Amino acid sequence: MRAYSQLDLIGQELKKIQSNQKGKDLFNKVLDGLLVKKYVKLNIKLEPEVLVRSQGLCYDLSCELESTFRQADLLQVLYGDFLFYVRRNYDNLPQILQWLVTRDISPPAIEDYTEQTPDPYYGDDELTTISITMGREEALRGEHLCFDLEEVDTNHHFTLESLLSIVFTDFVEQYRKGNVKNAAKKILKYVEHKPSLA
């Protein structure tokens, strides 16, 4: 099975299940549970122009919240909203795949995390990296979506990192075009009443 992020969380889960089936004692099972991190860190490559455009919105949100609101925070909100959308539309994977394909403006990338290559070739050295920390379960949901999209297209190239990049880039582009009305107000409302993914 291929990896769907640099973290390969699905691969980690499968290895854990296989090792548990080999008869680990209770102490080792508890120790494994304690060692699993609840949060993971990902590095997302984005066009510098996209990050610059998002700064104004993040500044406005920082003023409204009276605390710092960074691009990583915005990405966290957008990804949470995307997961909520996916959950409501999971019975229509072709539509989700089409949404991703039409919004994927990234340069051609060769991404094979199976070999755990540290830096896939993106065809463009002008990309900027931002780091985001998210819950392991949220990241795992993104990997599961990439895995399930293979039911529609076995050759799709999407990874968790590319999902995050697409969601962020598309939002900033829609915001730039004026297609997102009252963005700051909606994001603040989302932050206050984050929908449950359970």
N, C-alpha and C positions, 0 to 999 in steps of 0.2 A: 504494500500500500504506500502511495506517495504521501509526503508530508504537505500540509496545507498552511504552514507558517514556519518561521525560523524556530519556533518553540516545539513544534511537532507534538502538541498536546494529546491528539488522538493516539499517536504512537506510544506516548508515555502511559496513557490509560490502558492500552492493550498489553503493554509489558507488565504493568502492575497486576492485571487480571491473570496473566499467564504465570507470573511468579507466585501469586496467591494459590493458584491451582496446584502448584508443586508442593504444597503442604507446609507453608510457613507457620511457625508457632505464633501464639497470640501476641507475645512481646514484639516480634518483628513486624506484625501487621499494625500494631499500635504505633510503633516507631515510624513506619512508612507513612501512616496517616499524619503524624506530627511534622514530618519532613516536607510534605507537599505544601507548597506556597499557595496562599489564598489569592495572591495578586501576582500578575506577571507584567513584564515590561517589554514593549515593542518599539522598534524604530521604524518610522514611516517616512518614506521619501515623497516630497511634494515639490512642485514648481515654486521657486522663490516668489513669483508674482502672486500666487495664491496665498502664501503666508502674509505678504505685505497687505493684500486686500483685507484679510481677516483681522488685522490689527485694530482697525477702527471699530469694528463691531465688538471686539474683546475689550477695548478701552471703554466703550459705552456701557457694556455689561459690568465692568469693574466699578464704574461710577454708581450704577444702579444698586449693585450688591454691596457696595462699600467695602469690597475686598478684591484681591487680584483674581482676575478671570483670564487665564492664558489660552492659547490656541489648543493646547492639550486638553483643557477643560471643555472647550467648544467641541473638539473631536469626540470626547467622551459622551457629551449630550447627543450629538448627531448619531453616533454609533448606537447608543441606547434606543433612540427613536427608530433607527433602521431595523434593529432587532425586533422591536415591537411591530413594525410594519411586516417584517418577514414572518413573524409568528402568526399574524392574522391572515397571511396569504400563502401559507406553506403548501396548501393544496394546489397552488398554481406556480410550480417551480419554473416552467418555461417563461412566464411573465417576469419573474424575478431575474432570471438569466438575461432576458431581453433588456430589462432596465439597466443592468450592469454593463452589458455590451454597448449599449447606445451612449452611456456616460463615461466609458473608459477612454480617456484621452491620453493615457500614459504612453511613453515611447515603448517600442517593442522591447520586451524583457524576456530573458531566459532564466526561469526560476525553477530550480530543482533542489528543494530542501532535503531530498532523500540523502544526498551526499553531504548535507550540512555545509554547503559552500557559504562562507561568511558574507560575501558581497556579490549578489547576482549582477550580471551585466545589464544595464538599463539602456544602453545606447545613447545616454546623455549624462554627462558629468556635471551638469548644471543643477541637479536636484538638491534640495535641502532636506535635512533629516530633522524630524521632531520626535521626541520620546513621549510615549503615553503609558501610564500604568493603569491597568484595569483588572477587574476580578477574573480569576482563572476561568470561572464558569461562563462569563460573557465571552471570553476569548475562545473557549471550547465551542460555544454556540456558532461562532463565525466559522471555525474549522468544519463543524458538522454541516453547515450550509454549503461550503465548498465541496465537501464530500458528496452531499446529496445532489448537487448540481450535475454531477457526473451521470445521473439518471437521464438528464436531458442532453448533455453534450460531454462525452467521455474525454474530449480533447480540450476542454476549457482550461484557461491558464490562471484562473482566479485563486488568490491566497487570502488569508486574513489581512495581511498588510495591504494588498491591492484593494480589498473591500473598504478598508479604512480610508485609503487615499481617494477612492472614487466618491465615497460619501462626503468627505470634507470638500474636495474640489468641486463637486456638483453643487453643494450648498453655497459655497462662496461665489460661484458663477451665477447661480440663480439670484443671489442677493445683489450682486453687481448689476444685473439686468433689471432689478426692481421687481422681480417675480415673487419675492418673499416679503410680504407686507407685515409690518410690526414685528420684525425678527427678534429684536431685543426683548420685547414684551412676551413673545411666545416662548423664547428660551428660558426666561426667568420663571414663567409659569411651569414649564417642563421641569426645571430644577427643583421647584417647590413641590411638585406633584408627580414625581417620576413614576411612570407606569410600571407595574410589576411584570416581570418576565416569566413568572412561575405559571 
